[in-house]
Amino acid sequence: MAEKSFDYVVSTAIMKCDKGTLPSLFTAAANTTYFVQKKLIGTEFDKIPMVNIKPFGQCLMKPSPGGPLPCIPMPVLWTEVKENKRVMGGRPLLDKSCLNCACGGRIEFQTTGQIPMPHMVTKIFEK
Protein backbone atom coordinates (compact mmCIF):
# COMPACT_ATOMS: atom_id res chain seq x y z
CA MET A 1 0.00 0.00 0.00
CA ALA A 2 1.34 3.46 -0.92
CA GLU A 3 2.24 5.89 1.85
CA LYS A 4 -0.04 8.93 2.13
CA SER A 5 1.48 12.06 0.64
CA PHE A 6 1.23 15.36 2.47
CA ASP A 7 0.96 18.83 0.99
CA TYR A 8 3.21 21.78 1.71
CA VAL A 9 1.72 24.62 3.74
CA VAL A 10 1.92 28.15 2.35
CA SER A 11 0.98 31.66 3.48
CA THR A 12 -2.79 32.12 4.03
CA ALA A 13 -3.26 28.58 5.37
CA ILE A 14 -5.96 28.49 8.02
CA MET A 15 -4.86 27.34 11.48
CA LYS A 16 -6.83 26.36 14.57
CA CYS A 17 -5.72 26.08 18.19
CA ASP A 18 -7.66 23.55 20.24
CA LYS A 19 -7.69 26.06 23.15
CA GLY A 20 -8.62 29.09 21.02
CA THR A 21 -12.08 30.31 20.07
CA LEU A 22 -11.33 31.38 16.46
CA PRO A 23 -9.21 30.21 13.52
CA SER A 24 -6.30 32.32 12.29
CA LEU A 25 -4.25 32.80 9.11
CA PHE A 26 -0.67 31.53 8.87
CA THR A 27 2.02 33.79 7.38
CA ALA A 28 5.24 32.32 6.00
CA ALA A 29 8.14 34.75 6.43
CA ALA A 30 11.39 32.80 6.99
CA ASN A 31 11.46 31.65 3.37
CA THR A 32 11.60 34.40 0.75
CA THR A 33 12.43 32.33 -2.34
CA TYR A 34 10.36 29.14 -2.70
CA PHE A 35 6.69 29.17 -3.68
CA VAL A 36 3.75 26.85 -4.32
CA GLN A 37 0.76 28.36 -6.13
CA LYS A 38 2.58 31.74 -5.99
CA LYS A 39 2.61 31.68 -2.17
CA LEU A 40 5.64 31.29 0.10
CA ILE A 41 6.20 27.82 1.57
CA GLY A 42 6.21 27.76 5.39
CA THR A 43 9.14 26.30 7.33
CA GLU A 44 9.86 25.24 10.89
CA PHE A 45 11.31 28.74 11.46
CA ASP A 46 7.86 30.29 10.98
CA LYS A 47 6.76 30.28 14.62
CA ILE A 48 7.09 33.91 15.68
CA PRO A 49 4.03 35.08 17.64
CA MET A 50 2.02 37.86 15.97
CA VAL A 51 4.14 37.52 12.78
CA ASN A 52 3.65 33.91 11.61
CA ILE A 53 1.19 32.79 14.26
CA LYS A 54 -1.62 35.26 14.92
CA PRO A 55 -4.06 35.12 17.89
CA PHE A 56 -6.87 32.58 17.97
CA GLY A 57 -9.54 34.77 19.54
CA GLN A 58 -9.76 34.02 23.25
CA CYS A 59 -7.64 31.43 25.06
CA LEU A 60 -9.59 28.80 27.00
CA MET A 61 -6.44 28.18 29.07
CA LYS A 62 -6.74 31.72 30.47
CA PRO A 63 -10.10 31.87 32.24
CA SER A 64 -11.19 35.03 34.01
CA PRO A 65 -14.42 36.19 35.69
CA GLY A 66 -15.36 38.08 32.50
CA GLY A 67 -14.61 35.13 30.22
CA PRO A 68 -11.41 33.79 28.69
CA LEU A 69 -8.62 36.31 28.12
CA PRO A 70 -7.38 37.15 24.61
CA CYS A 71 -5.06 34.64 22.98
CA ILE A 72 -1.40 35.58 22.79
CA PRO A 73 0.26 32.66 20.99
CA MET A 74 3.42 31.26 22.57
CA PRO A 75 4.59 28.72 19.96
CA VAL A 76 7.20 26.17 21.00
CA LEU A 77 8.29 23.73 18.28
CA TRP A 78 6.84 22.48 14.98
CA THR A 79 6.44 18.70 14.69
CA GLU A 80 5.53 16.48 11.73
CA VAL A 81 7.59 18.55 9.27
CA LYS A 82 9.12 17.34 5.98
CA GLU A 83 12.28 15.62 7.20
CA ASN A 84 14.23 15.05 3.99
CA LYS A 85 13.93 18.53 2.42
CA ARG A 86 15.20 22.02 3.29
CA VAL A 87 13.81 25.40 2.28
CA MET A 88 16.30 28.16 3.09
CA GLY A 89 17.74 25.95 5.84
CA GLY A 90 14.42 25.03 7.45
CA ARG A 91 12.30 21.92 7.09
CA PRO A 92 9.07 22.68 5.20
CA LEU A 93 5.70 22.58 6.97
CA LEU A 94 3.11 20.03 5.85
CA ASP A 95 -0.65 19.83 6.25
CA LYS A 96 -0.03 17.36 9.12
CA SER A 97 2.44 19.69 10.90
CA CYS A 98 1.43 20.91 14.34
CA LEU A 99 2.76 23.34 16.90
CA ASN A 100 2.38 23.25 20.66
CA CYS A 101 1.69 26.48 22.52
CA ALA A 102 3.36 27.11 25.88
CA CYS A 103 -0.11 28.02 27.22
CA GLY A 104 -1.26 24.42 26.65
CA GLY A 105 -2.87 24.49 23.22
CA ARG A 106 -2.16 22.47 20.11
CA ILE A 107 -2.12 24.40 16.81
CA GLU A 108 -2.92 22.54 13.60
CA PHE A 109 -3.61 23.45 9.98
CA GLN A 110 -7.18 23.34 8.70
CA THR A 111 -6.09 24.14 5.12
CA THR A 112 -2.77 24.25 3.28
CA GLY A 113 -3.37 27.72 1.86
CA GLN A 114 -2.77 26.40 -1.66
CA ILE A 115 -6.40 26.81 -2.77
CA PRO A 116 -7.26 30.50 -3.13
CA MET A 117 -9.92 31.80 -0.77
CA PRO A 118 -12.50 34.33 -1.87
CA HIS A 119 -11.37 37.90 -1.16
CA MET A 120 -14.20 38.45 1.33
CA VAL A 121 -12.99 35.50 3.44
CA THR A 122 -9.42 36.81 3.70
CA LYS A 123 -10.76 40.25 4.68
CA ILE A 124 -12.48 38.68 7.72
CA PHE A 125 -9.11 37.36 8.96
CA GLU A 126 -7.38 40.70 8.42
CA LYS A 127 -9.60 42.52 10.95
Secondary structure, 3 states (H helix, E strand, C coil): CCCCCCCECECCCEEEECCECCCEEECCCCCCCCEECCEEECECCCCCECCCECCCCEECCCCCCCCCCECCCCEEEEECCCCCCCECCECECECCCEEEECCCCEEEECCCCCCCCCHHHHHHHHC
